[in-house]
Amino acid sequence: MTEEEKRAGAREWVGLAVLVLPCVLASMDMAVMFITLPSLTTDLGPSSSEQLWIMDTYGFLLAGLLITMGTLGDRFGRRRVLLTGAAAFGAASVLAACSTSPETLIAARALLGIAGATLAPSTLSLIRSMFRDPAQRATAVGVWTAGFAGGAVLGPIIGGLLLEHFWWGSVFLINVPVMVLLLILGPLLLTEHRDPEPGRFDLLGAAMSLVAVLGVIYGIKAMAEHGFGWIPLTCCATGLAVGAAFLRRQHRAANPMIDMALFGTRRFTVPLLINALATFGLVGFSLFNWQFMQLVLGMDPLEAAVWSLPTFLVMPLGIALATAIAPRIGQHNVIAAGLLVATTGYVTLALLQADSHIVHLVSGMAIVSIGIGAVSAVVTEVILSAAPPERAGAASAMAETSAEFGGALGIAILGSIGTAFYRSELTDKAPDALTPKALDVARSTLGGAVETAATLPRSTAESLRNVAFDAFAREARIAALLSAVLMTGAAILIATLLRTTRTRPSPLDSQTAAEQGDGDRTRPPHSPATPS
């Protein structure tokens, strides 16, 4: 295949726009619940346990099924899996919007998570197949990355605007027209791609991967919310044990879900680790970011979401810069530079005080966003290019799963460390007038301290708020400092371990091109990988 034949045309770029739409919505659906929960709680009256399941079910099932859905795409066709998932996502959105009980909404959120798990690996693996030119593929992956990041920021903003005029179910109904558009345009613009020799689907392996991911992520989240206990520790231990058994099974299976040979190359394993570390800091610190704006600075959710816009708007800058200079200086150098830029942002955030202006917080997060945007776009493209085309779905799923684990660990570890410092400072400096019960509530979370202060006399309330805000600012500084150290270590790691590897094109790209000749375009008509 000539270089000219490799280059994508207008159809592929329009197809990319179609692929980005479901990614934006999948990301929005995770973020929008933060602003929607109060409204639906008033309407449906869920218990505290049901509220947690409404919030978490979507993310748990999405993370747990990424590997399975990526493998299904490789086997049955990525476009087919994507369109099936889109139809299910739209139907589940209608069910969620029309829910009249907490149980129905939890079930709808579960269906949304299952359908959402098809979107990320299918769209990313289709990009791998549609854009064969490495430079174009890097740009396409950058656009895809921006779509996911944009959804997380736009979710609260769009949700807030809808809740100003409509009922809480409207935040789910916005998914429907986009999914209908995808179902119409997908068959016209997206060609089908699949593994020509997929082998037998490993149903037991799929179940094991689900249990492993769900166990670990649920355990980590439970520890972040409630501290160490036998239930979260048991969940983590069970997940890790099942995960180890799953990996052993993949080594021995005739038709494994994951090509374990990929893990023998630094070009695949190191970017996976970097992807997890980048998400660790970004998601972990976002926990402090939102609380600082709403509780310390007193913003309502919509105002806080608007102030978060710069974080989203600058991310394409990092993605564009990374995509432009990667062919010149090497992907590993771009990733290392992006991590160091993120480090600068975290150092800025490590200077945060309780009386800091919102510009301080937003500027620090914007710098982090530029760096992580650069890292995410290039790292994802490296992971994709390290895998052969027939395994693109599984590789895409591994990239997303590493990000999910990184985010869960970030919330758990940074949250737990920060909470320990917060509680210690509240115990030492809280006003003496507080009753033991009020002190216990104030020590639990910053929100608890704010609620407690609202019930106290003015002078005591002001004193408690000042102590709580100072303690929380210290908590945020520690989280930012730890993130800065991790980003610096990650930059050193990738500069050291990937320094001698080839970047573009990858050896597997060359091997695949040699094996396929003209690639999917010249396969026999009966081949399952023939574009349709």
C-alpha positions in Angstrom: 0.0 0.0 0.0 1.4 3.4 -1.0 1.6 6.3 1.4 -1.2 8.1 -0.6 -3.5 5.1 -0.3 -2.9 5.0 3.4 -4.2 8.5 3.9 -7.8 8.9 5.1 -10.2 11.0 3.0 -13.2 13.1 3.7 -15.4 10.0 4.5 -13.1 8.9 7.3 -12.9 12.4 8.8 -16.7 12.8 8.8 -16.9 9.3 10.2 -14.6 10.4 13.0 -17.0 13.2 13.9 -19.7 10.6 14.2 -17.5 8.4 16.4 -16.8 11.2 18.8 -20.4 12.0 19.5 -21.1 8.8 21.5 -17.9 9.3 23.4 -18.9 12.7 24.5 -22.2 11.3 25.7 -20.7 8.3 27.5 -18.4 10.7 29.4 -21.2 13.2 30.1 -23.4 10.4 31.6 -20.7 9.8 34.3 -20.4 13.5 35.2 -24.0 14.7 34.9 -25.2 12.7 37.9 -23.3 15.0 40.3 -25.6 17.9 39.5 -28.8 15.8 38.8 -28.8 13.8 42.1 -30.4 16.4 44.3 -33.4 16.8 41.9 -34.0 13.1 41.4 -33.6 12.5 45.1 -36.5 14.9 45.8 -38.7 13.2 43.2 -37.9 9.5 43.7 -36.9 9.6 47.4 -34.1 7.0 47.2 -32.3 5.8 50.4 -28.7 6.7 51.0 -27.7 3.2 49.8 -29.8 3.6 46.6 -28.3 7.0 45.9 -24.9 5.3 45.9 -26.0 2.6 43.5 -27.6 5.2 41.2 -24.3 7.1 41.1 -22.0 4.1 40.8 -23.7 1.4 38.8 -23.0 3.0 35.5 -19.3 3.4 36.1 -18.8 0.0 37.6 -20.4 -1.9 34.8 -18.7 0.3 32.1 -15.3 -0.4 33.6 -16.0 -4.1 34.2 -17.1 -4.8 30.6 -14.6 -2.8 28.6 -12.4 -5.8 27.9 -15.3 -8.1 27.0 -16.9 -5.5 24.7 -13.5 -4.8 23.0 -13.1 -8.5 22.4 -16.6 -8.8 21.0 -15.9 -6.0 18.6 -12.8 -7.8 17.3 -14.8 -11.0 16.9 -18.2 -9.8 15.6 -17.3 -6.5 14.0 -16.6 -3.2 15.7 -19.2 -1.2 13.8 -21.9 -3.9 14.6 -21.0 -3.8 18.3 -20.9 0.0 18.3 -24.4 0.3 16.6 -25.9 -2.3 18.8 -24.5 -0.5 21.9 -25.8 2.8 20.6 -29.3 1.4 20.2 -29.2 0.0 23.7 -27.8 3.2 25.1 -30.6 5.2 23.6 -33.3 2.8 24.9 -31.7 2.7 28.4 -31.6 6.5 28.4 -35.4 6.6 27.8 -35.9 4.1 30.6 -33.8 6.2 32.9 -35.7 9.4 32.0 -39.0 7.8 32.7 -38.1 6.0 35.9 -40.6 6.3 38.7 -38.7 4.4 41.4 -35.1 4.2 42.5 -35.0 0.5 41.5 -36.0 1.3 37.9 -33.4 4.1 37.7 -30.7 1.8 39.1 -31.6 -0.9 36.5 -31.5 1.8 33.7 -28.1 3.0 34.9 -26.9 -0.6 34.8 -28.1 -1.0 31.2 -26.4 2.4 30.3 -23.1 1.1 31.8 -23.4 -2.2 29.7 -24.2 -0.3 26.5 -21.6 2.4 27.3 -18.9 -0.2 27.6 -19.3 -0.9 23.8 -18.7 2.8 22.8 -15.1 3.5 23.9 -13.3 0.3 22.6 -15.4 0.2 19.4 -14.9 3.8 18.5 -11.2 3.7 19.2 -10.6 0.5 17.4 -12.5 1.8 14.4 -10.2 4.8 14.4 -7.3 2.4 14.4 -8.7 0.7 11.3 -9.9 3.9 9.5 -6.7 5.9 9.9 -3.7 3.9 8.6 -1.4 6.9 8.2 0.3 7.2 11.6 0.2 11.1 11.6 -3.5 11.1 10.7 -4.2 8.5 13.3 -2.5 10.5 16.0 -4.7 13.5 15.1 -7.8 11.3 15.1 -6.9 9.9 18.5 -6.4 13.4 19.8 -9.8 14.4 18.6 -11.3 11.3 20.3 -9.5 12.1 23.5 -10.8 15.7 23.5 -14.3 14.3 23.0 -14.1 12.2 26.2 -12.6 15.1 28.2 -15.1 17.5 26.9 -18.0 15.3 27.9 -16.8 15.2 31.5 -16.8 19.0 31.6 -19.9 19.7 29.5 -22.0 17.2 31.5 -22.5 19.4 34.6 -23.0 22.5 32.4 -25.6 21.0 30.1 -27.2 19.3 33.0 -27.5 22.5 34.9 -29.0 24.3 32.0 -31.6 21.5 31.5 -32.5 21.4 35.1 -33.2 25.1 35.1 -36.1 24.5 32.7 -37.0 20.8 32.7 -37.3 17.8 35.0 -34.3 15.7 35.9 -35.1 13.1 33.3 -34.2 15.5 30.5 -30.5 15.0 31.2 -30.9 11.4 29.9 -33.1 12.2 27.0 -30.4 14.3 25.3 -28.7 11.0 24.5 -31.5 9.8 22.3 -31.2 12.1 19.2 -27.4 11.6 19.2 -27.7 7.9 19.2 -30.4 8.0 16.5 -28.0 10.1 14.4 -25.2 7.5 15.0 -27.5 4.7 13.9 -28.4 6.6 10.7 -24.9 7.8 9.8 -22.9 4.9 11.1 -23.8 2.4 8.3 -23.2 5.1 5.7 -19.8 6.4 6.9 -18.2 3.6 9.0 -16.7 0.5 7.4 -16.8 -2.8 9.2 -13.7 -4.3 10.6 -13.1 -7.4 12.6 -10.5 -10.1 13.3 -10.6 -12.5 10.3 -9.8 -15.5 12.5 -11.3 -14.6 15.9 -11.5 -18.2 17.3 -14.0 -19.2 20.0 -15.3 -16.5 22.4 -14.1 -17.1 26.0 -17.3 -16.8 28.0 -15.7 -17.8 31.3 -12.8 -15.4 30.7 -15.3 -12.6 30.1 -17.0 -13.4 33.4 -13.7 -13.5 35.2 -12.6 -10.2 33.8 -15.9 -8.6 34.9 -15.5 -10.0 38.5 -11.9 -8.9 38.7 -12.4 -5.3 37.5 -15.6 -4.9 39.5 -14.1 -6.3 42.7 -11.0 -4.1 42.7 -12.8 -0.9 41.6 -15.7 -1.4 44.1 -13.2 -2.2 46.9 -11.1 0.9 46.1 -14.1 3.2 46.0 -15.6 1.7 49.2 -12.2 2.4 51.0 -12.2 5.9 49.7 -15.7 6.6 51.1 -15.7 4.6 54.3 -12.1 3.8 55.1 -10.4 0.4 55.5 -12.7 -2.4 56.4 -13.2 -6.1 55.9 -15.7 -5.7 53.1 -13.7 -3.4 50.8 -10.5 -5.4 51.5 -12.3 -8.6 50.7 -13.6 -7.2 47.5 -10.1 -6.0 46.4 -8.5 -9.3 47.4 -11.2 -11.3 45.5 -10.8 -9.1 42.4 -7.1 -9.4 42.4 -7.3 -13.2 42.9 -9.8 -13.6 40.0 -7.7 -11.2 37.9 -4.6 -13.4 38.5 -6.6 -16.5 37.5 -7.9 -14.6 34.4 -4.3 -13.7 33.3 -3.2 -17.4 33.8 -6.2 -18.5 31.7 -5.2 -16.0 29.0 -1.7 -17.5 28.9 -3.0 -21.0 28.3 -6.2 -20.3 26.2 -6.2 -21.2 22.5 -8.2 -18.1 21.8 -7.4 -15.6 24.5 -9.4 -12.4 25.0 -6.1 -10.5 25.5 -2.9 -11.1 23.5 -0.6 -11.6 26.4 2.4 -11.3 24.0 1.7 -7.6 24.0 2.6 -7.3 27.7 6.1 -8.6 26.8 6.8 -5.3 25.0 7.7 -2.1 26.8 5.9 -0.2 24.0 2.6 -1.5 25.2 3.0 -2.0 29.0 4.8 1.3 29.8 2.1 3.5 28.0 -0.6 1.6 29.8 1.1 2.4 33.1 1.5 6.0 32.1 -2.1 6.2 31.1 -3.2 5.0 34.5 -0.8 7.4 36.3 -2.0 10.4 34.3 -5.6 9.6 35.1 -4.7 9.0 38.7 -3.7 12.6 39.3 -6.3 14.2 37.1 -9.4 12.3 38.4 -8.0 12.2 42.0 -7.5 15.9 42.2 -10.8 16.7 40.5 -12.4 15.4 43.8 -10.8 18.4 45.6 -11.3 20.8 42.7 -15.1 20.5 42.7 -15.4 20.6 46.5 -13.1 23.6 46.7 -15.3 25.6 44.3 -18.6 24.6 45.8 -17.9 24.4 49.5 -15.0 26.7 50.1 -15.8 29.3 47.5 -19.5 28.9 47.8 -20.4 28.4 44.2 -23.5 26.6 43.0 -23.0 23.5 40.7 -23.7 25.4 37.5 -21.3 28.3 38.4 -18.6 25.8 39.3 -19.1 24.0 36.0 -18.8 27.3 34.1 -15.6 28.1 35.9 -14.3 24.6 34.8 -14.7 25.5 31.1 -11.2 26.8 30.8 -9.9 23.4 31.8 -11.7 21.9 28.8 -11.0 24.7 26.4 -7.3 24.5 26.8 -7.1 20.7 26.5 -7.3 20.7 22.7 -4.2 23.0 22.7 -2.2 20.3 24.5 -3.6 17.7 22.1 -2.8 19.7 19.0 0.7 20.6 20.1 1.4 17.0 21.0 0.1 15.7 17.7 2.1 18.3 15.7 5.5 17.8 17.3 5.4 14.0 18.0 6.7 13.1 14.5 9.6 15.5 15.0 10.8 14.8 18.5 9.4 11.4 19.2 6.3 10.2 21.0 8.2 9.4 24.2 9.6 12.9 24.4 6.2 14.4 23.9 4.7 12.2 26.7 7.5 13.1 29.1 7.1 16.8 28.3 3.3 16.6 28.8 3.9 15.0 32.2 6.3 17.8 33.2 3.8 20.4 32.1 1.2 18.7 34.3 3.7 18.7 37.1 4.0 22.5 36.8 0.2 22.7 37.1 0.2 20.5 40.2 3.0 22.6 41.8 0.8 25.7 41.2 -2.1 23.9 42.9 0.2 22.9 45.8 0.3 26.6 46.7 -3.5 26.8 47.1 -4.8 28.5 50.3 -8.3 28.7 51.7 -8.6 32.3 50.6 -7.0 31.8 47.2 -8.9 33.4 44.2 -10.7 31.1 41.8 -8.2 32.1 39.1 -5.5 30.4 41.1 -7.4 27.1 41.0 -8.5 27.4 37.4 -5.1 28.3 36.1 -3.5 25.4 37.9 -6.1 23.0 36.6 -5.7 24.4 33.1 -2.0 23.8 33.1 -2.6 20.2 34.3 -5.2 19.8 31.5 -2.8 20.9 28.8 -0.2 18.5 29.9 -2.5 15.5 30.5 -4.3 16.3 27.1 -0.9 15.9 25.4 -0.1 12.8 27.3 -3.5 11.1 26.7 -3.6 11.7 23.0 -0.1 10.3 22.3 -0.2 7.5 24.9 -3.5 6.2 23.5 -2.1 6.3 20.0 1.1 4.4 21.1 -1.0 1.7 22.7 -3.1 1.3 19.6 -0.2 1.2 17.2 1.6 -1.4 19.4 -1.3 -3.9 18.8 -2.0 -5.6 15.4 -5.2 -4.3 13.7 -7.1 -7.5 14.5 -6.6 -6.9 18.2 -7.4 -3.2 18.1 -10.6 -3.7 20.1 -8.9 -5.5 23.0 -6.0 -3.0 23.0 -8.5 -0.1 23.1 -10.3 -1.7 26.0 -7.0 -2.2 27.9 -6.2 1.5 27.4 -9.6 2.5 28.8 -9.5 0.0 31.6 -6.1 1.3 32.7 -7.5 4.8 32.8 -10.5 3.6 34.9 -8.2 1.9 37.3 -6.0 5.0 37.5 -9.0 7.2 38.2 -10.4 4.9 40.9 -7.0 4.6 42.6 -6.6 8.4 42.4 -9.9 9.0 44.2 -9.1 6.3 46.8 -5.5 7.0 47.6 -5.5 10.8 47.3 -8.9 11.0 49.0 -7.8 8.7 51.9 -4.5 10.5 52.5 -6.2 13.9 52.3 -9.0 12.8 54.6 -6.5 11.6 57.2 -4.8 15.0 57.3 -8.2 16.8 57.3 -9.5 14.8 60.3 -6.3 15.3 62.2 -6.4 19.1 61.8 -10.1 19.3 62.6 -9.5 17.3 65.8 -6.7 19.6 66.9 -8.1 23.0 65.9 -11.9 22.7 66.0 -13.7 25.2 68.4 -14.1 23.9 72.0 -17.8 24.7 71.9 -18.5 21.8 69.6 -20.3 18.8 71.1 -18.6 15.4 70.5 -21.4 14.6 68.0 -21.0 17.8 66.1 -17.2 17.4 66.0 -17.6 13.9 64.6 -19.8 15.1 61.8 -17.5 18.0 61.0 -14.4 15.7 61.0 -16.0 13.3 58.5 -16.1 15.6 55.5 -15.9 19.2 54.5 -19.6 19.1 53.6 -20.3 17.8 57.1 -18.4 20.7 58.6 -20.3 23.2 56.5 -23.6 21.6 57.4 -22.7 21.6 61.1 -21.6 25.3 61.0 -25.0 26.2 59.7 -26.6 25.0 63.0 -24.1 26.9 65.3 -24.0 30.4 66.7 -22.4 32.9 64.4 -19.0 33.2 66.0 -18.6 29.4 66.5 -19.8 28.7 63.0 -17.3 31.1 61.5 -14.5 29.6 63.5 -15.4 26.1 62.4 -15.6 27.1 58.8 -12.2 28.8 58.9 -10.6 25.7 60.5 -12.4 23.4 58.0 -11.5 25.5 55.0 -7.8 25.7 56.0 -7.7 22.0 56.7 -9.3 21.2 53.3 -6.9 23.6 51.5 -4.0 21.7 53.2 -5.6 18.4 52.1 -5.7 19.7 48.5 -2.1 20.9 48.7 -0.9 17.5 49.8 -2.9 15.8 47.0 -1.4 18.2 44.4 2.1 17.6 45.7 1.7 13.9 45.6 0.4 14.2 42.0 3.4 16.3 41.1 5.8 13.7 42.4 4.0 11.0 40.5 4.0 12.9 37.2 7.7 13.6 37.6 8.4 10.0 38.2 6.3 9.0 35.3 8.2 11.4 33.0 11.5 9.9 34.1 10.0 6.4 33.6 8.9 6.9 30.0 12.0 8.8 29.0 14.1 6.0 30.3 12.2 2.9 29.2 10.9 4.1 25.8 13.9 6.2 24.8 15.4 3.5 22.6 12.1 2.2 21.1 10.9 3.2 17.7 8.0 5.6 17.7 6.4 6.0 14.3 5.6 3.8 12.6 5.7 0.9 15.0 7.2 -2.5 14.2 3.8 -4.0 14.3 2.5 -1.4 11.8 5.2 -2.4 9.4 4.6 -6.1 10.0 0.9 -5.8 9.4 1.4 -3.8 6.3 3.7 -6.4 4.9 1.3 -9.2 5.8 -1.8 -7.5 4.4 -0.4 -5.8 1.4 -3.2 -3.4 0.6 -4.8 -4.2 4.0 -8.5 -4.6 4.3 -9.2 -3.1 0.9 -7.8 -6.1 -0.9 -9.2 -8.9 1.2 -11.3 -11.4 -0.7 -15.1 -10.5 -0.8 -15.9 -13.4 1.6 -13.4 -12.2 4.3 -15.1 -11.0 7.4 -12.8 -8.0 7.5 -14.1 -6.7 4.2 -15.4 -3.1 4.6 -19.1 -2.9 4.2 
